[in-house]
């Protein structure tokens, strides 16, 4: 939980900025049926501020697995790299959906490290995506972020 309060208006702005989708795994808040959390991209524990430029929308699994991390191992190179930054970077440049739309594929060291660290292809999420595909709700038509403020 954030040390600084996040107003309803700020939370709404963040949700709109990310199209009501997790800024990491792109899961839609609207199809999950519960509100997502606001993520401090640079965690408060590491000096991150509760300001729009440091806040993104995150589903609970991504937020909990990210925790206070800003870096993780790239499984391909075994090097420690910075996790995907959902405001400064564009999702499609670091990730893509596999042909079936079930798995998120990391395209860059940062993308691969983020997929691995946040377990973005765990069994529960893949099973959910399969149902969402059948319903015509997934994958998102576009995976992008609005312009940086």
N, C-alpha and C positions, 0 to 999 in steps of 0.2 A: 504494500500500500504506500502511496506517495506521502512524503512528509508534508508537502505543500498541497493545499486543497485544489482540486480541479473542478472548476465551475461547470454547471450544466451547459452553458453557452460554449465554453472552450471544448468540452467533450463533443458536443454536436458538430463544431467546426472541424475537429479532428476526424470524426466519423465521415463527414462529407468529403473531406480532403482525400480519404482513402476509399471512397465509394462504399462505405459500410462493409469493407473487406479487411481481413487481417493483412497488414502490410507485409508480412513475411510469407505465409502459405496461401494467401488469396482466398481463404474460406470466407464465404458470405455470412455476415452477422444476421442477415435477414432469414437465411434458411436454417441456421443453427437453432434459432428460437430463444437465444439469450444474448444479453449485451456482452460485448467484448470489453477488454480492459484497455486503459491507456498505458502505453509503454514509454518509458524514458529511454531513448535510443542510447544516449550516454547516461548510464544509471546515476541516480542521485548519490549512491555510495561512492561513485568515482568523480563526483563533482558536477554531474549533470543538473541542469536547471529545469524547473517546471515552466517552460516557455514553449510556445507553438513550434519553434524551430527545432525542438528536441523531443517532440512528442509524436507518437504514431499510434494507430489502432492495432491491437494484437488480440488474437484468440487466446484463450487461457492456456492451452498446451504450449503454444509458441512463447508466450510471455513467461510462463513458469520455467521452461527449459532454457530460455535465454538468461533469465536471472540478471545478475550484474555483469555478465560477460560482454565484452566488445570484440573478442577475438576467439578463434578456435582453430583446430588443425584441419587443413585441407586434406581429405583422405587420399587424394591422388599424389600430391607432392610431399605429404607429411610435414609441411611447413605451417607454422602458426600465422594466420592471416586475419585481417579485420572481418567481422561479420558484415553482411549486407546492411547498408544504411538506407532505409526506406524513404528518406527525404532527399538526400543528395544524389542517390543513384536510381536508375530506372529498372524496374523488376525484369522486364523483357531482355535486358542486356546481361543479366546474371542467371536467369532461370528460363526454362521452357517446360511445357507439358509434354509428356511422352505421347506417342501416337494414340493411345487409348484415353488420354486425359486423366489417368489415374495417378501418375507419379510426377513429381516435380524433379526435373533434371537440372543440376547445377552446371552452368556453362563456364564459369570463371572460378578461380581459387576461392574467392569470397562466396560465390554462390554454392559451391560444393561444401564448403565449411559450414555455411548456414543450414543447408539441407540436412547435413549430418548432425550438427550440434542440436538443432531444434527438432530432430527426428520427424521431419515434415512428411515422410512417407511411412509412418507407423501403420500397423495393421488397422487400427480403428479409423484413422483418417482415410485410408485407401478404401475400406469398406463403405464408409460414408460417401465418398466421391462416387463410387459405383452406383449407389442409390440415387445420388443427385444427377448423375449422367442420365440414368433411366428416366428421371423426372424432367429432364431438359434444363436443369438449373446449373450445370457445370460442364466444362470449365468456363470461367468468366470470359465474356466476349473480348474484353481487353484487360490486360494486366498492366496498369500504369499508375502513376502518381501525378497529382496535379502539380502545376508549377510551384517551385519553391517560393515561399512568401518572403 
